[in-house]
Amino acid sequence: MGLQDWFLGEIAIDLGTANTLIIHKDKIVVDEPSIIAIDRVSNKVLAVGKTAMQMHEKTHENIKTIRPLKDGVIADFTAAEQMIRGLIKMIPNSNRFFTPSYRMIICIPSGITEVEKRAVKDSAEHCNAREVYMIHEPIAAAIGIGIDIQEPVGSMIVDIGGGTTEIAVIALSGIVCEQSIKIAGDVFTKDIMDYMRRQHNLLIGERSAELVKIEVGSAMSELETPPSDYDVRGRDLMTGIPKTVKVSYSEIAFCLDKSIAKMEDGILKTLEMSPPELAADIYSRGIHLTGGGALLRGLAQRIALKTKLPIHVAEDPLRAVVRGTGMALKNLDVYKSVLVQ
């Protein structure tokens, strides 16, 4: 470890609406939910990440839990800064006596505005960043799944995150056409909460709805290997007494149907916008799905039926974006053209 490593550090951050991942020295060292718990009285940070997630929706009036990112961008500037600082402290082997200044690459949605870019940059600079680079999520995802983005060949990436779904056609190190739609994991969770309230008179929280999505979430009402029914616990709206309701995957497929249809429309619209030569490439190479939403059962089959194109789900879809960001950080000279300064 050279003297320079004490004063300078390099980190790649995938700052997501649902989860934040950090790569340091080619390893994913932090993988935590994007949430922070703050004491209302003293304004002190009580917990960040998993510990704060355990407190979420279970706090008393003196503690508040904040998810600083909404729709892929920073909604609460102060909380975002405190959260990033807390997550950077989780990096193992980080020096306890002083914080090194970092060279950072941060992921941003492709449909982000200049003001939102500025918020990301300022937050990073306040967390001791010496140099801040930003990279668009679809490009990072493409690099992360091993696509050579510099080739004159079209690739289509659909990155389904927590706050946004990024759909982009990439060629020659740039985005040719893209759509950033605000229908993603968080909307699915909200759909499940609404459905349980309407259909079963059951009031459930965000965390319970998230579990339902993971355990029995599905995009199609008929699956080859269906998951077993899941017990959902919540409060009965009629009596006010806690109760349990069994839900099947086909029920969840029904309640997510409208949101998934909007996502399909976004994919079709992007295909419509792509130049004919790139459309020919996409026809032979197919569409690549990344992000946590790609893990939804039956989603790949449903998109394949709609577009009549081959669909490839990334090997580790949750970490594709952060891996690509890490590769861009490692080979800054190669990927300089795709970075936003």
C-alpha positions in Angstrom: 0.0 0.0 0.0 1.7 3.2 -1.2 1.5 6.5 0.5 -0.8 7.8 -2.2 -3.4 5.2 -1.2 -3.6 6.8 2.2 -4.6 10.1 0.8 -6.5 9.1 -2.4 -9.1 6.5 -2.9 -11.2 5.4 -5.9 -14.8 4.3 -5.5 -17.6 3.5 -7.9 -21.1 4.1 -6.6 -24.4 2.9 -7.9 -26.7 5.3 -6.1 -30.1 3.6 -6.5 -33.6 4.4 -5.2 -33.8 1.0 -3.4 -30.2 0.0 -2.9 -26.7 1.6 -3.0 -23.7 -0.4 -4.0 -20.1 0.7 -3.7 -17.0 -0.8 -5.4 -13.6 -0.2 -3.9 -10.4 -1.9 -5.1 -12.4 -4.0 -7.7 -14.6 -5.5 -5.0 -18.3 -4.8 -4.0 -17.7 -3.7 -0.5 -21.1 -2.1 0.3 -24.5 -3.4 -0.7 -27.1 -1.7 1.5 -30.7 -0.3 1.2 -30.8 3.4 0.4 -32.3 4.5 3.6 -31.3 6.5 6.7 -32.7 6.8 10.2 -32.5 10.2 11.9 -33.3 11.4 15.5 -35.8 14.3 15.1 -34.7 16.0 18.3 -30.9 16.1 17.9 -30.8 15.5 14.0 -28.2 12.8 14.6 -27.9 9.9 12.2 -29.0 6.8 14.1 -28.5 4.2 11.3 -27.8 3.7 7.6 -28.6 0.9 5.3 -29.9 -2.5 6.6 -30.2 -1.3 10.2 -32.2 1.7 9.2 -34.4 -0.6 6.9 -35.2 -2.7 10.0 -36.5 0.5 11.7 -38.5 1.5 8.6 -42.3 1.9 9.4 -41.7 0.8 13.0 -40.5 4.0 14.5 -41.9 6.3 17.2 -42.3 10.0 16.8 -38.7 10.9 17.7 -37.2 8.8 14.9 -37.8 9.2 11.2 -36.6 7.0 8.4 -35.9 8.7 5.1 -35.4 7.3 1.6 -33.4 10.2 0.1 -33.8 9.1 -3.5 -37.1 9.2 -5.4 -37.4 8.1 -9.0 -33.7 7.6 -9.3 -32.7 11.1 -8.3 -32.0 12.9 -5.0 -35.2 14.2 -3.4 -33.7 15.0 0.0 -30.3 16.6 -0.4 -29.2 16.6 3.3 -30.3 13.1 4.0 -28.6 11.9 0.8 -25.3 13.4 1.8 -25.5 11.9 5.3 -26.4 8.5 3.8 -23.5 8.6 1.3 -21.1 9.6 4.1 -22.4 6.8 6.3 -22.1 4.2 3.5 -18.5 5.3 2.6 -17.6 4.8 6.3 -18.7 1.1 5.9 -15.9 0.5 3.4 -13.5 -1.9 5.1 -9.9 -0.8 5.8 -10.9 2.8 5.5 -8.6 4.9 7.6 -10.1 5.9 11.0 -7.9 8.9 11.6 -8.8 10.9 8.5 -10.9 10.4 5.4 -9.0 10.1 2.2 -10.2 12.2 -0.7 -11.9 10.1 -3.3 -12.2 9.9 -7.1 -15.8 8.9 -7.6 -17.9 7.6 -10.4 -21.6 7.7 -9.7 -24.5 6.3 -11.8 -27.3 8.5 -12.9 -30.5 7.8 -14.8 -30.4 8.8 -18.5 -33.4 11.1 -18.2 -31.8 13.3 -15.5 -32.0 17.1 -15.6 -29.0 19.5 -15.1 -30.3 20.5 -11.7 -30.5 16.8 -10.6 -27.0 16.2 -11.9 -25.7 19.2 -9.9 -27.4 17.7 -6.7 -25.5 14.4 -7.2 -22.2 16.2 -7.8 -22.6 18.5 -4.8 -23.5 15.6 -2.5 -20.4 13.7 -3.6 -18.1 16.8 -3.2 -19.4 17.3 0.3 -18.4 13.7 1.0 -14.8 14.4 0.3 -14.7 13.7 -3.4 -11.8 15.2 -5.2 -13.0 14.2 -8.7 -16.6 13.4 -9.6 -17.6 11.6 -12.8 -21.0 10.4 -13.7 -22.1 7.7 -16.0 -25.6 6.9 -17.4 -27.1 3.7 -16.0 -27.8 1.9 -19.3 -24.2 2.4 -20.4 -22.9 1.2 -17.0 -25.2 -1.8 -17.3 -24.0 -2.6 -20.8 -20.4 -2.5 -19.7 -21.3 -4.6 -16.6 -22.7 -7.4 -18.6 -19.8 -7.5 -21.0 -21.0 -5.7 -24.0 -18.4 -3.8 -26.0 -20.1 -0.5 -26.2 -17.5 1.0 -28.6 -18.4 -1.3 -31.5 -20.6 0.1 -34.3 -23.3 -2.5 -33.3 -26.6 -1.7 -31.6 -27.4 -3.2 -28.2 -30.6 -2.6 -26.3 -30.6 -2.5 -22.5 -33.6 -2.4 -20.2 -32.5 -1.6 -16.7 -35.4 -2.0 -14.2 -34.4 -0.4 -10.9 -36.3 0.7 -7.9 -37.4 4.2 -9.1 -37.0 4.2 -12.9 -36.8 1.8 -15.8 -34.1 2.9 -18.2 -34.5 1.7 -21.8 -31.7 2.6 -24.2 -30.2 1.6 -27.5 -26.4 1.9 -27.3 -23.9 2.1 -30.2 -20.4 3.6 -30.6 -20.1 4.5 -26.9 -23.3 6.6 -26.8 -27.0 6.4 -26.3 -28.8 6.6 -29.7 -32.3 6.7 -28.3 -33.7 6.2 -24.8 -36.7 6.3 -22.6 -36.6 6.8 -18.8 -40.0 5.8 -17.3 -41.0 6.1 -13.7 -42.4 2.6 -13.5 -40.1 0.2 -11.7 -39.8 -1.8 -8.4 -41.3 0.9 -6.2 -44.4 1.1 -8.3 -44.8 -2.7 -8.2 -44.6 -2.5 -4.4 -47.3 0.2 -4.3 -49.5 -1.8 -6.7 -49.3 -4.8 -4.3 -50.2 -2.6 -1.3 -53.2 -1.1 -3.2 -54.4 -4.5 -4.3 -54.3 -6.0 -0.8 -56.3 -3.0 0.5 -58.9 -3.2 -2.3 -59.2 -7.0 -2.7 -58.6 -8.3 0.8 -59.3 -5.3 3.0 -55.8 -5.8 4.4 -53.5 -2.9 5.2 -49.9 -3.8 4.7 -46.7 -1.8 4.9 -44.0 -1.2 2.3 -41.7 -3.9 3.7 -44.4 -6.5 3.6 -45.4 -5.6 0.1 -41.7 -5.9 -0.9 -41.5 -9.4 0.6 -44.7 -10.4 -1.3 -43.1 -9.2 -4.6 -39.9 -11.2 -3.9 -41.7 -14.4 -2.8 -44.6 -14.6 -5.2 -44.1 -11.7 -7.6 -44.9 -12.6 -11.2 -45.4 -11.0 -14.6 -47.5 -13.9 -16.0 -50.5 -15.6 -14.6 -49.3 -19.0 -15.7 -45.7 -20.1 -14.9 -44.0 -23.4 -15.5 -42.5 -23.6 -12.0 -45.0 -21.6 -9.8 -43.9 -20.5 -6.3 -46.1 -21.7 -3.5 -48.7 -19.4 -2.0 -47.5 -16.8 0.5 -49.0 -15.7 3.8 -49.4 -11.9 4.0 -49.8 -10.4 7.5 -51.4 -7.0 8.1 -54.3 -5.2 9.7 -57.9 -5.9 8.7 -59.5 -2.6 7.6 -63.0 -3.8 8.7 -62.2 -4.9 12.3 -58.8 -3.3 12.9 -57.5 -6.7 14.1 -54.2 -8.2 12.6 -54.9 -11.1 10.3 -53.2 -13.3 7.6 -54.3 -13.7 4.0 -52.9 -16.3 1.5 -52.0 -14.9 -1.9 -50.9 -16.8 -5.0 -48.6 -15.7 -7.8 -51.4 -15.3 -10.3 -53.1 -12.7 -8.1 -49.9 -10.7 -8.0 -49.5 -11.1 -11.8 -53.0 -9.6 -12.1 -52.3 -6.6 -9.9 -49.0 -5.8 -11.6 -50.4 -6.2 -15.1 -51.1 -2.5 -15.8 -47.7 -1.3 -14.7 -45.9 -4.0 -16.7 -48.0 -3.1 -19.8 -46.7 0.5 -19.5 -43.2 -0.8 -19.3 -43.8 -2.8 -22.5 -45.1 0.3 -24.2 -41.8 2.1 -23.3 -39.8 -0.7 -24.8 -41.9 -0.7 -28.0 -41.6 3.1 -28.3 -37.8 2.9 -28.0 -37.7 0.2 -30.7 -39.8 2.4 -32.9 -37.4 5.3 -32.4 -34.2 3.3 -33.2 -32.6 3.7 -36.7 -33.2 0.8 -39.1 -29.6 -0.5 -39.1 -29.6 -0.6 -35.3 -33.0 -2.3 -35.3 -31.5 -5.0 -37.4 -28.7 -5.5 -34.8 -31.3 -5.7 -32.0 -33.2 -8.3 -34.0 -30.2 -10.6 -34.0 -28.8 -9.8 -30.6 -32.0 -9.4 -28.6 -32.8 -7.2 -25.5 -30.7 -7.4 -22.3 -32.5 -7.1 -19.0 -30.7 -5.8 -15.9 -31.6 -4.4 -12.5 -33.6 -5.9 -9.6 -36.8 -5.9 -11.7 -35.3 -8.4 -14.1 -35.7 -11.0 -11.4 -39.5 -10.8 -11.5 -40.8 -14.2 -12.5 -42.0 -14.5 -16.1 -41.0 -10.9 -17.1 -38.5 -12.0 -19.7 -41.1 -14.4 -21.3 -43.8 -11.7 -21.3 -41.5 -9.1 -23.0 -40.4 -11.8 -25.5 -44.0 -12.5 -26.4 -44.7 -8.8 -26.8 -41.6 -7.9 -28.9 -41.0 -11.3 -30.6 -37.3 -10.8 -29.8 -34.8 -12.9 -27.8 -34.6 -11.6 -24.2 -31.4 -12.1 -22.1 -31.5 -11.7 -18.4 -28.1 -10.6 -17.0 -26.3 -13.2 -14.8 -26.4 -11.0 -11.6 -28.9 -8.3 -12.7 -28.8 -6.4 -9.3 -25.0 -5.8 -9.6 -24.6 -5.3 -13.4 -24.7 -1.5 -13.1 -22.2 -1.2 -10.3 -19.9 -3.7 -12.0 -20.0 -1.6 -15.2 -19.3 1.6 -13.1 -16.3 -0.2 -11.5 -14.9 -1.1 -14.9 -15.3 2.4 -16.1 -13.4 3.7 -13.0 -10.6 1.1 -13.6 -10.3 2.1 -17.3 -10.9 5.8 -17.1 -9.0 6.6 -20.3 -11.0 4.0 -22.4 -14.4 5.2 -21.1 -13.7 8.9 -20.8 -16.0 9.7 -23.7 -19.1 8.1 -22.0 -18.5 9.9 -18.6 -20.5 13.1 -17.7 -18.3 15.6 -15.8 
